[in-house]
């Protein structure tokens, strides 16, 4: 009984799989269950856009914008300058003066 049930379920699965693969092309548009952003108006990166005076769709970033993680506001650490803007004679707190640093240069 178990073997015949197993054979029957395998045969049904095979028939179901083969019936789903018709192989025909359709002239009908595809079904979009969730339309979301499929048909939104948009501009590609270097497309002409008459809305703006410079006719560019790609906008320049806002002046002073810094990418996340790239803000280098510690002048002593990144530029070697103190609060007054002069070159500093001391190391920043993040740097430990040891033999490894001296060998590295």
trRosetta pair geometry for C-beta under 8 A, 3 or more apart (Angstrom, degrees):
i j d omega theta_ij theta_ji phi_ij phi_ji
1 4 6.1 -60 -149 38 28 106
1 5 6.3 27 154 -18 64 110
2 5 5.7 -56 -147 37 30 112
2 6 6.3 33 153 -21 65 107
3 6 5.6 -53 -148 35 31 113
3 7 6.3 31 153 -18 65 106
4 7 5.6 -51 -144 37 34 112
4 8 6.2 37 154 -21 65 106
5 8 5.7 -52 -145 36 29 112
5 9 6.4 27 156 -16 63 106
6 9 6.0 -56 -147 38 28 107
6 10 6.4 28 154 -18 63 109
7 10 5.7 -56 -148 38 29 112
7 11 6.3 31 153 -20 65 107
8 11 5.7 -54 -147 35 30 111
8 12 6.4 29 155 -18 64 106
9 12 5.7 -52 -145 38 33 112
9 13 6.3 35 154 -20 64 105
10 13 5.7 -53 -147 36 31 112
10 14 6.4 32 153 -19 63 106
11 14 5.7 -54 -149 36 31 112
11 15 6.4 30 154 -17 65 106
12 15 5.8 -53 -144 38 32 109
12 16 6.2 33 155 -19 65 108
13 16 5.7 -54 -145 38 30 113
13 17 6.3 31 155 -20 64 107
14 17 5.8 -54 -146 36 29 111
14 18 6.3 22 158 -12 64 109
15 18 6.0 -59 -144 42 28 106
15 19 6.1 26 159 -20 65 110
16 19 6.0 -57 -143 36 27 108
16 20 6.6 28 157 -23 61 107
17 20 6.0 -59 -155 29 29 111
17 21 7.0 12 155 -8 63 109
18 21 6.1 -65 -151 40 36 103
19 22 7.8 11 176 -65 44 77
32 35 5.0 72 133 -92 126 67
32 38 5.6 -105 -141 27 144 169
35 38 5.3 -102 -166 31 59 114
35 39 6.4 -34 -176 17 105 106
37 40 4.9 -34 -155 -7 70 128
43 47 4.6 -149 -169 65 90 128
43 49 5.5 -18 -110 -75 157 119
43 57 3.4 -141 144 -156 146 145
43 58 7.9 -143 117 -49 119 59
44 47 4.6 100 54 -29 77 117
44 57 7.1 81 67 83 38 152
45 57 7.2 165 173 84 14 110
45 58 5.2 28 -170 -70 61 128
46 56 7.7 -44 -142 -147 53 88
46 57 7.3 155 -149 45 8 102
46 58 6.3 -24 -83 -8 48 128
47 57 4.6 17 69 2 84 145
48 55 5.4 -17 -154 169 84 101
48 56 7.7 -61 -125 -99 42 32
48 57 7.1 73 107 -29 6 99
49 52 5.7 43 101 20 106 98
49 55 6.2 160 62 -168 53 45
49 56 6.3 -6 36 112 102 17
49 57 3.9 122 -29 -79 126 74
50 55 6.2 1 -97 -120 45 85
52 55 6.4 -159 80 -59 82 19
52 56 6.3 -53 80 50 136 61
52 57 7.9 170 19 -88 125 32
52 59 7.7 176 -80 -94 162 91
56 59 7.2 147 106 -80 103 42
61 65 4.4 -108 157 51 118 145
62 65 4.8 103 65 -45 78 116
66 70 5.6 -149 174 85 93 92
66 71 4.8 93 124 -83 150 79
67 70 4.5 43 69 21 90 130
72 77 7.9 -135 -166 86 88 101
72 78 4.4 83 176 -81 119 167
74 77 4.0 23 115 26 121 115
74 78 5.9 119 80 -5 74 96
74 92 6.9 71 155 -133 126 144
75 78 6.5 -70 -128 54 26 89
75 79 4.9 -40 -162 45 69 115
75 80 7.9 -72 154 45 69 23
75 81 4.6 -53 155 69 113 94
75 82 7.5 31 100 123 115 1
75 83 7.7 138 58 -90 129 36
75 85 7.7 -58 164 -105 158 52
76 79 7.6 -34 -67 58 9 71
76 80 6.8 36 -157 -127 42 19
76 81 6.6 -114 -85 70 48 40
76 82 6.2 40 -88 -100 100 45
76 88 5.6 26 -132 -10 91 161
76 90 7.8 -16 -161 84 125 90
76 92 4.7 139 121 -88 105 99
77 92 4.2 41 -85 -76 77 170
77 94 5.8 37 -116 30 126 129
77 95 7.6 161 -127 -21 84 105
80 87 5.9 4 130 -143 101 77
80 88 5.7 -146 176 35 61 93
81 85 5.4 -6 175 -153 130 35
81 86 6.4 150 -151 74 83 22
81 87 6.1 -57 -100 -93 67 37
81 88 6.2 152 -141 -21 14 94
82 85 7.3 -55 69 10 63 16
82 86 5.6 -9 37 60 104 78
82 87 7.8 39 -4 118 86 11
82 88 4.5 124 -51 -83 88 101
91 95 4.6 -106 174 80 118 117
91 97 6.0 168 6 -52 160 103
92 95 5.3 83 62 11 81 100
95 101 6.9 102 -178 -121 98 149
96 101 6.9 -175 88 -29 61 139
97 101 5.9 -107 -135 66 41 145
97 102 7.6 58 -170 -50 75 93
98 101 5.4 100 52 10 63 101
98 102 7.3 -125 104 -3 35 93
99 102 5.7 -58 -148 38 33 111
99 103 6.3 32 155 -19 67 105
100 103 6.0 -56 -149 36 28 109
100 104 6.4 29 152 -20 63 108
101 104 5.6 -55 -148 35 32 113
102 105 7.8 41 176 -73 31 31
